[in-house]
């Protein structure tokens, strides 16, 4: 079986043997199997338990030997001492890919490392590719959802792949993306990487047509040169966003005991990422921030940022943050000033940032954006101060003082007006083919579903941010990535 077929067995299986099935709700042999069934896999699942019996109405097989053939993938959740023998059973059954959930191998010391090598030798001799051991599992969205992971939340299908050397960090990335309606193509907890390593997954994702963006959590690299060469090539086609663990002395030690990974020098690692045009994130939230911008906004390579704000303070700190991030907030051309003088109140700021001071019409916002993009030579627009209209209208409706019948019409008009503004902004993004990044104050994130403008933008595929810091950090990272990619492509 060639490598392509091995990856197909791993990520697109038609049949799965779940070895270590359990009816005890406290065990992973119960929970991961439950997630696999509930996730919607439309292939065949064979639960295996030496006691036989049933798993909530589904037959459990006493051994892999009696499971009907063929089987593409084995998910192994048995005590560590039984893993080598289980791998021999997989070889006898003709299985070519295995996810070893079980922990207690090289991450625990020499004895565990020896057991890991024994398992690996059996797998290698029989052409079985192995994820793990000590892994949270694997999720694959296409063509049918394979949710063989510890996380219980249903995972949304989409275009972001996650490869994480930590199971819970991979879970946390997924939660943050799914919360903003950003779906996952593949989620891989690489664990100890006894066989398949982060470089292997990158090579697979490079040609995976379901994956548009790759997010990595890395504690250490076992094949540094190969990683650099692979990432440099992949980044020409798909953005790679990376969160590094083990950047300090204590964290590096924790990484070694976690997955057995040597963290190495962060300065060297940082330089390597810069060479490969990998986008480095400092936090989990930044991973989601950057991924959301890359997915929802057009490509841009320039640094000229136009700021349109409904409140002066946000405009001031945004200009400061742009300057710190290496972005430009250039003066407004006189032609744009003249154009905006005709449509804005006489007290507007006449400078970038454009402070609209609570505009009375939504057209003031969209016309300001259009003027900056058409005549101001801006590369992107930062739109600040959304959400207050809807929040104010909701407070009218919730008020014990005001009669609902009197407030319903003006409140509905205000809420509908802000929704209309968002739809117009989405159209401007499509028409101008330049980023317009909305920043919406936290108050709007908490509104009921029917009035939640953040959810409305999410449904349109546009990422909104709750602070200028988040938005500008994402803008700076995306701009740098696109600029470097364009420069490398032009060589």
Buried (B, 14 or more C-beta within 10 A) or exposed (E): EEEEEBBBBBBBBBBBBBBBBBBEEEBBBBBBBBBBBEBEBEBBBBBBBEEEEEBEEEEBBEEBEEBEEEBBBBBBBBEBEBBBEBBBBBBEBBBBBBBBBBBBBBBBEEEBBEBBBBBBEBBBEBBBBBBBBBBBBBBBBBEBBBBBBBBEEEBBBBBBBBBBBBBEBBBBBBBBBBEBBBBBBBBBBBBBBBBBBBBBBBBBBBEBEBBBBBBBBBBBBEBBEBBBEBBBEBBEEBBBBBBBBBBEEEBBEBBBEBBBBEBBEBEEBBEBBEEBBBBBBEEBBBBBBBBBBBBBBEBBBBBBBBBBBBBBEBBBBBBEBBEEBEBEBBEBBEEBBEBBEEEBEEEBBBBBBBBBBEBEEBEBBBBBBBBBBEBBEBBBBBBBBBBBBBBBBBEBBEEEEEEEEEBEEEBEEBBEBBBEBBEBBBEBBEEBEBBBBBBBBEBBBEBEEEBBBBBBBBEBBBBBBBBBBBBBBBBBBBBBBBBBBEEEEEE
